[in-house]
């Protein structure tokens, strides 16, 4: 069994980190950023606000919102400073939903537009990875072959693992070993690379070299659960390979390394028992098999142990105990078959899918969403091997995405109703308010104000020509000038006299001072007047523009309302056509996913039938042997004659599903 590094956390955000750091959002496409490792994100300036909104949703894991906002922004030309970056992000989001063809079109277009080799290699690598994860091996091979240079950091390790997996998938184990060997020979080689190299060597015929590599992995110190599990996997693979090579003693040594509480413990216990049996030590075989037989019966290894225990007892001539153990195994198989029927009925009733969605909530759809919790189900342990299947996982993701799309379409139906109501209200308000506004504009008398402005301009020009400071006198100055004129008239009427002459002189000086003051302030007041006149001109222009806009709106807005109404109606029709299709597809996908789960459980039932038949056959053997022993001349027949001791058939136990062997 070959392995690659874990991909459960491989999300679009990781792609973005690699692409951002790689320069797809950097120097190669216009922003300027050095190459970086896969999980690093180099900071860069966001120049277009709409692109910033997209990135915000993207890094919040709201990929559907990010994709729709980005596509809208691109449609309206709102990301002019991030054209290539936006395309790369859109391609990555397409990949996150498994839309590898659409992503390939984007990457190919950008590459043909002159992207640097480093950018091109990263794009093809990510495309190959998603194709491989979706089981599109020829397409993945085509993409990985387009990677010509070395990728930075951990991406190069991922590339080599991916290339080797593709080669092993084609059965080219020798070439896969050649690809892996340089990386495995480094000072601190990646354990997954070493594991795959060991598998490739064994499959290509170099059994001793491959086994030595897996042996090193099987004894390596482990500080994390991930490495401990890999170590167990290597030991189980070596153990079963040794069993197949008729070397049970060596198999026991490998299988003894496997943890009793690990994921592979059941398979190791089963293999350890068969190694002891191959060494003709049935008593030693009973120890792991009895431990295994008491574990969860949903595991095939546990069911096999239910047959192996009475087989070992028969080997020890404990026929009575063997008979009882076979009957217990038959009863256990029947109970387990009944439990499987209950689980199948619950799945067909929809409890599995509804429970999975309820217990694994997610705001939006996405290809990298994973099942983290098993729902409450009768005998939920039956579902673990089913849910672990890649085919079921991908089918369920498709069903969940269809559910999300159907919900999104229904939401938009409701939104269109609201938008339609808003449009009707706006149309009504426009029809009611525009005439009133137009009447107000007309009542304001724009042309009258224009004529008054013209008169003021003429008066201002005349005052400027005559240097008439009195034309710009303020109210206080005009009052003072009127008082002086009144007093001057009084003095002229009353004639002359010493006192009147003195008053006349004072009045003359006041009149001169006022004239001097008005003459001195004339330039400044003239400039202020012209400034006010310009502001009045601007106000008149704006008033005329507003009046023209209102007149145009009175003609055009009803047409705009009609256009919006047509768009809403068209979208309603589109939604009305899409929603039934998506709903139907979701229902079909639901049935397909349920059938996948049911098929997995029915296979377990078929296995139970085989096991039960084997147990009944073994019981019949024991009865037959007892009958033969009771006949004259048969009692002294050697134990284990033609029929041999009653036991579960060896081919049923030793070839049942077990730990993955190289």
C-alpha positions in Angstrom: 0.0 0.0 0.0 1.6 3.2 -1.1 1.0 6.4 0.8 1.2 10.1 0.3 1.4 12.9 2.8 -2.0 13.7 4.5 -4.3 15.8 2.3 -7.2 16.2 4.7 -6.1 19.8 5.4 -5.2 20.6 1.9 -7.6 23.5 1.3 -7.8 26.4 -1.2 -6.2 28.6 1.5 -3.1 26.4 1.3 -3.1 26.8 -2.5 -3.5 30.5 -2.0 -0.5 30.5 0.3 1.6 28.7 -2.2 0.4 30.7 -5.1 0.7 34.0 -3.2 4.2 33.2 -2.0 5.1 31.8 -5.4 4.6 35.0 -7.1 1.3 34.4 -8.8 0.2 37.3 -6.7 3.7 38.8 -6.9 6.4 39.9 -9.2 5.7 37.4 -12.0 2.2 38.8 -12.5 2.8 42.4 -11.4 2.8 42.7 -7.7 6.3 41.8 -6.7 6.8 39.0 -4.1 9.7 36.4 -3.8 9.1 32.7 -3.9 8.1 31.1 -0.6 7.2 27.8 0.9 3.8 26.3 0.4 2.2 27.5 3.7 3.7 31.0 3.7 1.7 34.0 2.5 3.6 37.1 1.5 1.9 40.4 2.3 0.9 42.4 -0.8 -1.0 45.6 -1.4 -4.6 45.4 -2.3 -5.4 48.3 -4.6 -9.0 47.5 -5.6 -11.5 47.4 -2.7 -13.7 44.8 -4.4 -10.7 42.5 -4.6 -10.1 43.1 -0.9 -13.7 42.0 -0.1 -13.1 38.8 -2.1 -9.9 38.1 -0.1 -11.6 38.7 3.2 -14.3 36.1 2.4 -11.6 33.8 1.0 -9.6 33.8 4.2 -12.7 33.3 6.3 -13.2 30.0 4.4 -16.4 31.4 2.7 -15.2 30.2 -0.7 -18.6 30.3 -2.5 -19.1 34.0 -1.5 -15.5 34.8 -2.4 -16.0 33.2 -5.9 -19.3 34.9 -6.6 -18.1 38.3 -5.4 -14.9 37.9 -7.5 -16.8 36.9 -10.7 -19.2 39.9 -10.2 -16.2 42.2 -9.7 -14.5 40.8 -12.8 -17.7 41.2 -14.9 -18.0 44.8 -14.0 -14.3 45.5 -14.4 -13.8 46.4 -10.7 -10.4 44.7 -10.2 -8.2 46.4 -12.9 -5.1 46.4 -10.7 -5.4 42.6 -9.9 -6.4 41.1 -13.2 -4.1 38.1 -13.2 -4.2 37.7 -9.5 -8.0 37.5 -9.6 -7.8 34.9 -12.4 -5.4 32.7 -10.4 -7.6 33.0 -7.3 -10.6 32.1 -9.4 -8.8 29.1 -10.7 -7.8 28.0 -7.2 -11.4 28.3 -6.1 -12.6 26.3 -9.1 -10.1 23.6 -8.0 -11.5 23.7 -4.5 -14.8 22.6 -5.9 -13.2 20.0 -8.2 -13.8 22.0 -11.3 -10.4 21.0 -12.7 -11.4 21.6 -16.4 -12.4 25.2 -15.8 -9.3 25.7 -13.6 -7.1 24.2 -16.4 -8.5 26.7 -18.9 -7.6 29.6 -16.6 -4.1 28.3 -15.9 -3.5 27.5 -19.6 -4.6 30.9 -20.6 -2.4 32.6 -18.1 0.6 30.4 -19.0 0.1 31.1 -22.7 0.0 34.8 -21.9 3.6 34.5 -20.7 3.7 33.4 -17.1 7.2 32.6 -15.9 8.2 28.9 -15.6 8.0 28.9 -11.8 4.4 30.1 -12.0 3.6 27.6 -14.7 5.0 24.7 -12.7 3.0 25.5 -9.6 -0.2 25.9 -11.5 0.2 22.5 -13.2 1.2 20.8 -9.9 -2.0 22.0 -8.1 -4.0 20.9 -11.1 -2.4 17.5 -11.1 -3.1 17.1 -7.3 -6.8 17.8 -7.5 -7.1 15.5 -10.5 -5.4 12.7 -8.6 -7.6 13.2 -5.6 -10.7 12.9 -7.9 -9.4 9.7 -9.4 -8.6 11.3 -12.9 -5.3 9.5 -13.3 -4.6 10.1 -17.0 -5.4 13.8 -16.6 -3.3 14.0 -13.5 -0.4 12.4 -15.3 -0.7 14.9 -18.1 -0.6 17.8 -15.7 2.3 16.5 -13.6 4.4 15.9 -16.7 4.1 19.6 -17.5 6.0 20.5 -14.4 9.5 21.0 -15.6 11.4 22.7 -12.7 11.9 22.2 -9.0 9.1 23.5 -6.7 10.0 25.4 -3.5 10.0 23.8 -0.1 7.6 21.1 0.7 5.9 21.4 -2.6 8.7 19.5 -4.3 8.3 16.7 -1.8 4.5 16.6 -2.6 5.3 16.6 -6.3 7.6 13.6 -6.1 5.1 11.7 -3.9 2.3 12.5 -6.4 4.4 11.5 -9.4 5.4 8.2 -7.7 1.8 7.5 -6.8 0.8 8.0 -10.4 3.5 5.7 -11.6 2.5 3.0 -9.1 -1.1 3.4 -10.1 0.1 2.4 -13.6 2.1 -0.5 -12.2 5.4 1.1 -13.1 7.0 0.4 -9.7 10.6 0.4 -10.9 10.3 3.9 -12.3 8.5 5.0 -9.1 11.4 3.8 -7.1 13.8 5.7 -9.3 11.8 8.9 -8.8 11.7 8.4 -5.0 15.3 7.3 -4.4 17.1 10.7 -4.7 14.7 12.2 -2.2 14.9 9.2 0.1 18.7 9.4 0.2 18.8 12.9 1.8 20.1 13.4 5.3 16.6 13.7 6.8 14.3 12.0 4.3 10.5 12.3 4.5 9.1 9.1 6.0 6.2 9.0 3.5 8.8 9.1 0.7 10.7 6.3 2.4 7.5 4.3 2.8 6.5 4.6 -0.8 10.0 3.8 -1.9 9.9 0.6 0.2 6.6 -0.4 -1.4 7.8 0.4 -4.9 11.0 -1.7 -4.4 9.1 -4.7 -3.1 6.6 -4.4 -6.0 9.3 -4.1 -8.5 11.0 -7.3 -7.2 13.7 -5.8 -4.9 12.0 -7.4 -1.9 15.1 -7.4 0.4 15.8 -3.7 -0.2 12.2 -2.7 0.1 11.7 -4.7 3.3 14.8 -3.2 4.8 13.4 0.3 4.3 10.0 -0.6 5.7 11.8 -2.2 8.6 13.6 1.0 9.4 10.3 2.9 9.4 8.7 0.2 11.5 11.3 0.8 14.3 11.7 4.6 14.0 11.1 6.6 17.3 7.7 8.4 17.0 6.6 11.5 18.8 3.4 12.1 17.0 0.3 10.0 16.3 0.8 10.4 12.6 4.3 8.9 12.7 3.1 6.1 15.1 0.4 5.2 12.7 2.8 5.1 9.8 5.1 2.9 11.8 2.3 0.5 12.6 1.3 0.5 8.9 4.9 -0.4 7.9 5.1 -3.2 10.5 1.7 -4.7 9.5 2.7 -4.6 5.8 5.9 -6.3 6.6 4.2 -8.9 8.8 1.6 -9.9 6.2 4.3 -9.9 3.5 6.3 -12.4 5.6 3.2 -14.5 6.1 2.8 -14.6 2.3 6.4 -15.6 2.0 5.9 -18.5 4.4 8.2 -16.9 7.1 5.9 -16.8 10.2 8.7 -16.3 12.7 9.8 -13.1 11.0 6.1 -12.1 10.7 5.7 -12.4 14.5 8.7 -10.1 15.0 7.2 -7.4 12.8 3.6 -7.7 14.2 4.9 -7.5 17.8 5.9 -3.9 17.1 2.3 -2.8 16.4 0.5 -1.0 19.2 -2.5 -2.8 20.8 -4.6 0.4 20.8 -3.7 1.7 17.4 -5.8 1.8 14.2 -4.1 -1.3 12.9 -4.2 -3.3 16.1 -7.0 -5.7 15.0 -5.2 -6.6 11.8 -1.9 -7.1 13.6 -3.6 -9.4 16.2 -5.2 -11.4 13.5 -1.9 -11.8 11.6 0.0 -12.5 14.8 -2.4 -15.4 15.5 -1.9 -16.8 12.0 1.9 -16.6 12.4 1.6 -18.7 15.6 -0.6 -21.2 13.8 1.9 -21.5 10.9 4.5 -22.4 13.5 2.1 -25.1 14.8 1.5 -23.2 18.1 -2.3 -23.1 18.4 -2.1 -22.2 22.1 0.0 -19.1 21.3 -2.5 -18.3 18.5 -5.4 -18.3 20.9 -4.0 -15.4 23.0 -4.3 -12.7 20.3 -7.4 -14.3 18.7 -9.3 -14.3 22.0 -8.4 -10.7 22.6 -9.5 -9.8 19.1 -12.7 -11.8 19.3 -13.9 -9.6 22.2 -13.6 -6.4 20.3 -16.1 -4.5 18.2 -17.7 -7.0 15.7 -18.1 -4.3 13.0 -14.4 -4.9 12.1 -13.9 -7.8 9.6 -10.8 -8.9 11.5 -12.9 -9.4 14.7 -15.4 -11.5 12.8 -12.6 -13.5 11.4 -11.2 -14.0 14.9 -14.6 -15.5 15.9 -13.8 -18.3 13.5 -10.1 -18.5 14.3 -10.7 -19.1 18.0 -12.7 -22.4 17.6 -10.3 -23.4 14.9 -7.4 -23.1 17.4 -9.4 -25.0 20.0 -10.0 -27.8 17.6 -6.2 -27.9 16.9 -5.8 -28.4 20.7 -8.4 -31.3 20.6 -10.8 -29.3 22.7 -13.7 -30.3 20.5 -16.4 -29.5 23.0 -15.1 -26.0 23.5 -14.6 -25.6 19.8 -18.2 -26.6 19.2 -19.4 -24.1 21.7 -17.2 -21.4 20.2 -18.5 -22.1 16.7 -22.1 -21.9 17.9 -21.3 -18.6 19.7 -19.8 -17.4 16.5 -22.8 -18.3 14.5 -25.1 -16.5 17.0 -22.8 -13.5 16.9 -22.9 -13.5 13.1 -26.7 -13.7 13.1 -26.9 -10.9 15.6 -24.5 -8.8 13.6 -26.6 -9.5 10.4 -29.7 -8.3 12.2 -27.9 -5.2 13.4 -26.8 -4.6 9.8 -30.4 -4.9 8.7 -31.3 -2.2 11.2 -28.5 0.1 10.0 -29.5 -0.5 6.3 -33.2 0.4 7.2 -32.0 3.6 8.9 -29.9 4.5 5.9 -32.8 4.0 3.5 -34.9 6.1 5.8 -32.5 9.0 5.3 -31.2 9.1 8.9 -27.5 8.8 7.8 -27.4 11.7 5.4 -29.6 13.9 7.5 -27.5 13.1 10.5 -24.2 13.7 8.7 -25.3 17.1 7.6 -26.7 18.0 11.0 -23.6 16.8 12.9 -21.1 18.2 10.4 -22.3 21.8 9.9 -20.7 24.0 7.4 -21.6 27.5 6.2 -20.8 26.9 2.6 -20.1 24.2 0.1 -16.5 23.1 -0.7 -14.5 20.2 -2.0 -12.3 20.2 1.0 -15.0 19.9 3.6 -14.6 16.6 5.6 -16.8 14.4 7.8 -15.6 14.9 11.3 -18.5 13.4 13.3 -20.6 10.2 12.9 -24.3 10.9 13.5 -26.4 9.1 16.1 -27.4 5.8 14.3 -28.3 2.3 15.4 -25.0 0.5 15.5 -23.0 3.5 14.2 -19.8 1.4 14.2 -21.0 -0.2 11.0 -20.6 3.1 9.3 -17.0 3.8 10.0 -15.5 1.6 7.2 -18.2 2.9 4.8 -17.6 6.6 5.6 -13.9 6.1 5.2 -14.3 5.1 1.6 -13.1 7.7 -0.8 -16.0 7.0 -3.2 -18.5 7.6 -0.4 -16.8 10.8 0.8 -16.7 12.3 -2.7 -20.3 11.3 -3.4 -21.5 12.8 -0.1 -19.6 16.0 -0.8 -21.4 16.3 -4.1 -24.8 15.7 -2.4 -24.0 18.3 0.2 -23.0 20.8 -2.4 -26.2 20.2 -4.3 -28.1 20.8 -1.1 -26.3 24.1 -0.6 -27.0 25.1 -4.2 -30.7 24.3 -3.8 -30.8 26.3 -0.6 -29.0 29.2 -2.2 -31.4 29.2 -5.2 -34.4 29.2 -2.8 -32.8 32.1 -0.9 -32.5 34.0 -4.1 -36.1 33.3 -4.9 -37.0 35.0 -1.6 -34.5 37.8 -2.3 -36.0 38.4 -5.8 -39.5 38.8 -4.2 -38.0 41.4 -1.8 -36.2 43.2 -4.7 -39.4 43.1 -6.7 -41.3 44.8 -3.8 -38.5 47.3 -3.5 -38.7 48.1 -7.2 -42.5 48.6 -7.0 -42.2 50.9 -4.0 -39.5 52.9 -5.7 -41.6 53.2 -8.9 -44.6 54.4 -6.9 -42.5 56.9 -4.9 -40.9 58.2 -8.1 -44.3 58.7 -9.7 -45.5 60.6 -6.7 -42.5 62.7 -5.9 -41.1 63.7 -9.3 -44.1 66.0 -10.3 -43.8 67.8 -7.0 -40.1 68.3 -7.4 -40.6 69.5 -10.9 -43.2 72.0 -9.8 -40.9 73.2 -7.0 -38.1 73.7 -9.5 -40.4 75.7 -11.8 -41.7 77.7 -8.9 -38.2 78.6 -7.9 -37.9 80.6 -11.2 -34.5 79.7 -12.5 -34.9 82.1 -15.5 -36.0 84.9 -13.2 -32.9 84.4 -11.1 -30.8 84.3 -14.3 -32.2 87.7 -15.4 -31.5 89.2 -12.0 -28.0 87.9 -12.1 -27.5 89.5 -15.5 -28.7 92.8 -14.1 -26.3 92.5 -11.2 -23.5 91.8 -13.6 -24.3 94.9 -15.6 -24.5 97.0 -12.5 -21.2 95.6 -11.2 -19.4 96.3 -14.5 -20.7 99.9 -14.4 -19.6 100.4 -10.9 -16.2 99.1 -11.7 -15.9 101.3 -14.8 -16.9 104.5 -12.8 -14.9 103.4 -9.7 -18.1 104.1 -7.8 -17.2 103.0 -4.2 -20.7 104.0 -3.0 -22.1 101.2 -5.1 -20.5 98.7 -2.7 -21.3 100.5 0.6 -22.7 98.4 3.3 -25.9 99.2 5.2 -24.0 101.2 7.9 -22.2 103.2 5.3 -25.3 103.9 3.3 -27.1 105.1 6.5 -24.1 107.4 7.3 -24.2 108.8 3.7 -27.9 109.4 4.0 -27.5 111.3 7.3 -24.7 113.4 5.8 -26.9 114.3 2.8 -29.8 115.1 5.2 -27.6 117.4 7.4 -26.1 119.0 4.3 -29.6 119.9 3.0 -30.5 121.4 6.4 -27.4 123.6 6.4 -28.1 124.7 2.9 -31.7 125.7 3.9 -30.7 127.6 7.1 -28.0 129.8 5.4 -24.7 131.0 7.0 -23.4 131.8 10.4 -20.4 131.2 12.6 -21.9 128.1 14.2 -23.4 126.8 10.9 -20.2 127.3 9.1 -18.3 125.2 11.7 -20.9 122.5 11.4 -20.7 122.7 7.6 -16.9 122.2 7.8 -17.3 119.2 10.1 -19.9 117.8 7.8 -17.6 118.3 4.8 -14.8 116.4 6.5 -17.1 113.5 7.4 -18.3 113.4 3.8 -14.7 113.3 2.6 -13.7 110.6 5.1 -16.6 108.4 3.9 -15.7 109.0 0.3 -12.0 108.2 1.0 -13.0 105.0 2.9 -15.2 103.8 0.1 -12.5 104.5 -2.5 -9.9 102.6 -0.4 -12.1 99.5 0.0 -13.4 99.5 -3.6 -10.9 96.9 -5.0 -11.5 94.4 -2.2 -15.2 94.8 -2.3 -15.2 94.6 -6.1 -13.2 91.3 -5.9 -15.7 89.9 -3.3 -18.6 90.9 -5.5 -17.2 89.2 -8.6 -16.5 86.1 -6.4 -20.1 86.1 -5.2 -21.2 86.5 -8.8 -19.2 83.5 -9.9 -20.8 81.4 -7.1 -24.2 82.6 -8.3 -23.2 81.5 -11.8 -22.2 78.0 -10.5 -25.5 77.7 -8.6 -27.4 78.6 -11.7 -25.5 76.0 -13.7 -26.2 73.4 -11.1 -29.9 74.4 -10.9 -30.2 74.1 -14.7 -28.4 70.7 -14.6 -30.7 69.4 -11.9 -33.7 70.6 -13.8 -32.4 68.8 -16.9 -31.7 65.7 -14.9 -35.2 65.8 -13.5 -36.6 66.2 -16.9 -34.5 63.3 -18.2 -35.4 61.2 -15.2 -39.0 61.8 -15.8 -38.6 60.3 -19.3 -35.9 57.6 -18.6 -36.5 56.3 -15.1 -39.7 54.5 -16.0 -37.7 52.7 -18.7 -35.1 51.8 -16.2 -37.7 50.5 -13.9 -39.1 48.4 -16.7 -35.6 47.0 -17.5 -35.1 46.0 -13.9 -38.5 44.4 -13.8 -37.5 42.4 -16.9 -34.3 41.3 -15.4 -36.0 40.2 -12.2 -38.6 38.3 -14.3 -35.8 36.7 -16.3 -34.0 35.7 -13.1 -37.2 34.3 -11.7 -37.6 32.1 -14.8 -34.0 31.0 -14.6 -34.4 30.1 -10.9 -37.7 28.4 -11.7 -35.8 26.2 -14.2 -32.7 25.6 -12.1 -34.2 24.8 -8.8 -36.2 21.7 -9.9 -33.1 20.4 -11.8 -30.9 20.9 -8.7 -33.5 19.5 -6.4 -33.9 16.4 -8.7 -30.1 16.0 -8.9 -29.8 16.3 -5.1 -32.5 13.6 -4.7 -30.7 11.3 -7.2 -27.4 12.0 -5.5 -29.0 11.3 -2.1 -30.2 7.9 -3.4 -26.8 7.2 -4.9 -25.0 8.0 -1.7 -27.4 5.9 0.4 -27.0 3.0 -2.0 -23.2 3.3 -1.7 -23.6 3.0 2.1 -26.1 0.2 1.8 -23.8 -1.7 -0.6 -21.0 -1.4 1.9 -23.2 -2.9 4.6 -24.6 -5.6 2.3 -21.0 -6.6 1.6 -20.5 -6.9 5.3 -23.7 -9.1 5.4 -22.4 -11.3 2.6 -19.1 -11.7 4.5 -21.2 -12.7 7.6 -23.0 -15.3 5.5 -19.7 -16.7 4.4 -18.4 -16.8 7.9 -21.6 -18.4 9.2 -21.5 -21.1 6.5 -17.8 -21.8 7.4 -18.8 -22.2 11.0 -21.6 -24.5 10.2 -19.4 -26.5 8.0 -16.8 -26.8 10.8 -19.5 -27.9 13.2 -20.6 -30.5 10.7 -17.0 -31.7 10.5 -16.9 -32.1 14.2 -20.1 -34.0 14.3 -18.9 -36.2 11.5 -15.7 -36.9 13.2 -17.5 -37.8 16.4 -19.7 -40.2 14.5 -16.8 -41.8 12.9 -15.0 -42.2 16.2 -18.1 -44.0 17.6 -18.0 -46.7 14.9 -15.9 -49.9 15.4 -12.5 -49.6 13.9 -12.7 -45.9 13.7 -11.9 -44.9 17.2 -8.1 -45.4 16.8 -8.0 -43.4 13.6 -5.2 -40.8 13.8 -6.2 -37.3 14.8 -6.2 -35.1 11.8 -6.7 -37.8 9.2 -8.2 -37.2 5.8 -10.7 -34.7 7.1 -8.3 -33.0 9.5 -9.4 -31.2 12.7 -12.6 -29.2 12.4 -11.6 -25.6 11.7 -12.5 -22.5 9.7 -11.1 -23.0 6.2 -7.7 -21.6 5.9 -8.4 -19.8 2.6 -11.3 -17.9 4.3 -9.3 -16.6 7.2 -5.8 -16.1 5.8 -7.1 -14.3 2.7 -9.8 -12.2 4.3 -9.3 -8.4 4.2 -6.3 -7.5 6.4 -3.6 -5.0 6.8 -2.3 -3.5 3.5 0.7 -5.4 2.3 3.3 -3.9 -0.1 
